[in-house]
Amino acid sequence: MGSILVVTWDAGGNVAPALGIAVELQARGHQVRVMGHAALAPSVESRGLRFQGYRHSRGWSPGERVSNRRAELDYLAMCTDRGTGRDVLASVRTDPVDLAVVDCMLLGALSAASRSGLPHVALVHTLYAYMRDSFGRGFVDVVAALKRMRPRGLWDRADRTLVTTAPSLEPLPALPPNARIVGPVIPPAVPSTLPGPVLVSLSSLYYPGQVRTLQSIMDGVADLSVPVILTTGKSVRPEEIRAPSNVEVHGYLPHADVMPRVSLVVGHGGHSTAAQALAHDLPMVVLPMFDRSDQALVGEAIARAGAGEVVHRTAAPAEIRAAIVRMLAGGPHRAAAARLGAEIRATPGASGGADEIESLL
């Protein structure tokens, strides 16, 4: 059995793959501890995992309401923060491990692991094409290059890069030699039971304009012939939204509990929510909320597969309603979602990720 350090942060959909693989490794008898910001401690410890907080990493408050510019700068600073690397090295000096599993966006931690010779895995929680072609060549890469931690080089030097998406959704035509697609790390899923409500669920993080977009969706679904379930997430209070009478409003509902009984998901293109929706054979209407994220590419991949539509976040309620009505109807989009659902349910996910990690121990 091995000793493994999992290094992550609360950036939304990246948490579930990291913790899902950590739980699987611990169930197999490995000693696992998870490093992250203090706010992650309850999520980690509730799964029976040992938590270790950052001491040198910069602070991170994903629920804080800031401008787009500030959000971009905070995101950039966190991804290129050398403090995470110092925390990793300090941790393994005190309590050595055989291998580290590091979130692919934490370039400081990946750089420290690479320079120290610590065997490590880069964990990709979304489409690898986004990471390599947008994140790895975009605005993050410019700053990362100045700090000598260019993303693509760090991922290619990792002992393994694990990609937790569905093979049919991945736009990258060929993976680097060290990369493996293991499938989404999500709770067990079954095809939804139709007919059912529409689930509206944007990000649990806050993005500028999120309240406005949610209100436009609510105005669009008013008097819809099917009921609607809205989850506002951690950063938007239910009372901020004027919901029509056919909408049931919640701050939070576990997706694994509600998706088996809905007919359609309206989301922001977060990879985790999208993977869960498709795993339940559900088509989607996607309104990407943040231009610097993977959300637009995830929405495009779903639309290209024929399983959904992409609508701009500032679209009028009538346009949003029309997309929802089209996706609620029968047609080829439901067959496309079912094909993707069957593929996702057949991928190994957490167990496949654990297999790859064990092969390196």
N, C-alpha and C positions, 0 to 999 in steps of 0.2 A: 504494500500500500504506500501511497505517496502523500506528501504534504504540499498543499496548493494554496496560493494567494490569488484571490479574485479582486481586481481593481476596477471600480466603477464610479459613477456619479449619477445624479438624478436629472437626466435629460429627457425624461418621458419614456418612450418605448424601448430604450436601451436597458432598463432595469430588469424587466422580466426575463430576457434571454440570459443575462449574467446570473441571476439568482436561480433560474430553472436549471441551468447546467451545474451550478454549485450544489444545489440540493441533490441532483442525480449523482454527482461525484461523492458526496458525503454518504449517500445511501449505499454506495458500493464499498464503503469502508475507508475512504481517503480522509485525511485531516484537512479540512477546508476552513479558511477564514476569509472574510470579505472586508475590503477597505473602501471607505467612502466618506462623504460628509455626514455630520452627526444626524441630520434629518432622515437619513436612510436607516438608522439603527433599528427603529421599530419594524420596518419591512424585513430586514435581514434576520433579526432575532425571532420574529414570529414564525419564521420557517425553520427554526432550530439551528441556525447557522451562527457562528462566532463573528462578532463585528469588531472592527478596528477603525477608529476615526482618524481622519487626516489631522496632521499637526502643522504642516507647512503649506499645504495647498491653499490657494485663495478661496474666499467665500463664494458661495453659489446660492442664489435665491430665485429659482425658476418661476415662482408664483408672483414675483414683484411686478407691478405694472409700470412699464417703462416704454419709451419711444422705440421705434424700429431701429434707429441708429444706436441707441444705448444697448438694445438687445443684441445687435450684431457685435458691438465692441465687447460686451460681457462674454458672449459666446466665444469670440476669438481669444480673449484673455484666458479663459478657462482651458480651452483646447491646447494652448501653447504654454501653459503654466509649468515651470520647472519644479514648483513645490510638490506636485504629485510624485515626481521622480525622486525627490529627496525623501519623501515619506516611504516610498517603496524600498529604497535602499536601506533606510534606517530600520524598517520592519524586518527585512530579511537578515540584517546583521544580528539583530537581537534574537530572532526566531526564524532560522533558516527554512527555506522551502525548496522543493524539487523543481517547481515550475510556477510561473505566474500567468494568469489569464487577464488580459488588460483590454479595457474598452478601446476600440480602434481610434476614437477621437481624443483620447488622453495622450497626446504626443509626448508630453514631458515624461510620463511614466514609461511609455514604450522606449523612448530614447535612453532613459536610465537603465532599463532592463537590457537593452542591446549593448550599451557601452560596458556594463558590468559583466556581461557573459551569462546572465541569468536566463535559463531556458524559459521561453515565453510564447504565448499564443495571443494573437490580435483577434478580438471578437467584434465582428461586423453585425450590427443589429438591423440592417436595412439592405437596400440594393447596393451591391458592390460597385456597380456602374456609377452611382451617385458619389460614392466615396472617392473613387479614382478620378472621375472626370470633372466633378464639380468641387467637392471639398478638397481633393488632392491636387487640383490644378487651379483653384480659385483663390479667393481672398485670404483664406487660411494659409495656403501654401506660401504666399508672399512673406507673411510674417514668420512662419515656421522656418523658411529658408534662412532668414537672418539669425535665427536661434539654432541653426544646424540641426533641425529635426523635421526634415521634409517628409510629409506623410507617406508617399508611395514607397520611398526607400525604406522607411521603418516597417511598413507592412510586408514588403518583400523580404526583409531580413528576419522577420519573425520565424520561429520554427514551424508555425502553422498559422494560417489565417482562416477562421471559421466564419462562414457567411450564413446567417440564419434567415434565409428567404426561400421562396418556392422557386425551383429551377425554371419554370415557365415564365415567371415574372422578371427574372434577372436579365437586363438588357446587354450585359457585357458578353461579347461573342466568345471570348476565350479567357479562362481564369489563369492567373499566374500559377507557376508550378506548386507553390506552397499553399494554395487556397483550396478549400473544400466547401461545397454547399451542403449543409446538414438539414435544412428546412427550418421553418419558424418554430421557436420555442414558446408554445402557447398551451393553455389548459386543454385537456381532451375535448374534442368537438364532435358533434353529430349534425346531420342536415337539419335545418330548421323545419318546424311544423307549420305549414301554410294553411290558411291565411293567417296573418298576424299584424301587429302594429308596425309602425315605422320607428326605428331607433335613431335619434339625433344625438350625436356625441362628438363634440370637437375636442381639442386637446385638453389634457389635465393641466398643462402648463398655460401661461398667459401669453397671448400674442396681441399686439395692438390691433384694435378694430374687432376683437372677438365678440364683445357684447353686441355691437352693431350687426355683425353677421348672424349671430344667433337670433336676434330680433327679426331680421329679414326672413330667416327660415321659418320662424314662428308665424309671421304674417303670411308667409306663403302656404303654410299647411292649415291655416284657419278653415274650418268647415270641410276639411278633407274627409272622404268617405270612410277612412280607416283611422283608428286612434293612433296617437303619437306618444312616444316616451322620450323625454328630454333629460339628459344628464348634463349639468352645467360644469362639472369638474371642480377642482380645488380653488381655482382663481376667480371664478364668477359665481356670485351668490344667486340662488334661485329667484330672490325677490327683485333682482335687477332686470328680469325678463318679463315682459307682458305676454303671458301664455294664453292662447284661446282655450275654450272650454273642452276641446277634444284632446288636449295635451296634458299628460301626467308628468309633473316636474320633479326631478330629484337632483340633489347635489352630486350623489355618487351611487352607482349600481355596478356590481361586478359584471363585466361583459359575459363571462362564462355562464352566468345565471340567466341573463335576459336574452342573449342572441338565439338560443334554441326556439324561442317563441315569437320572433319577429319576422317580417317579410322583406325588409330593406334597411340598410344602414346609410345614414347621411353623416359623413365624417370629414375630417380635414386632411386626410391622406397620410396620417401617421402610420408607419409600417406595422406596428403592433396591432392597432385597431383594425387595419385593413386585412391583415393575415387572419385574425380571428373571425372577421365577417366572412371572408371567403371560405374559411374552414367550415363554416356553417352553411355553405352554398348560397350565401346572400350577395346579391348585386349591391352596388354602391353608387351614391352620388357624392362626389368629392369636391370640397371647397378648400383648396390649399390656403393656409393662413400665414405662412412665412416664406418669403422668396428665397432666403438663403438655406433653406432646409431641403430635405429629400421629398417633401410632400407633393410637389408638382410632378416629380418623376414617378412617384408611386401611383399618383392618379393617372398619369399617361400610360403606365404599364397596365393598369386595370382596364382602362378604356381600349387600349390596343388589343387586349385579350378578349374584348367584347363583353366584359362583365360589369361595366359601369360607365358613367359620364362624369366629366369634369366641368364645374361651373365656377366662375370667378367669385371670389369672396365678397365683392361689392355688387354682385348681380341683384337686380330688382326681385322682389318677392314673387312676381308672376313668372319670371324665368326659372327661379328655383323650383317653384311648384310644378311647372311643366316637366322639368327633368325628373322630379319625384314621381309624377303620374306615369311617365314613360317607363321608369324602372320598376314601378309596382306592377305593371301589366305583365302578362305572359309574353314569351318571345325568346329569341336566341340568346339574349343576355342572361337569362336564367340558366340555360344549358351551359353557357360559358362559365358562369359562377360555379355550377355544380362540377364541371370538369376540374376547375382549379381547386375546389373543395376536396375532391377525391385525391388529387395529387398531394395537397398539404397534409391531409390525414394519413397518407401513406409514407410521408417523410419521417425520419427518425427523430428530428428535433433535438431535445435535450440528451437523449440516449446516444444519438449519433455524435453530438459534440463531445460527450464524455468518452466515447470510444476513441475519437481522434486524440483527445488529451492523454488518455491512458497509453496510447501507442508511443507517446513521447517520453513517458516516465521510465 
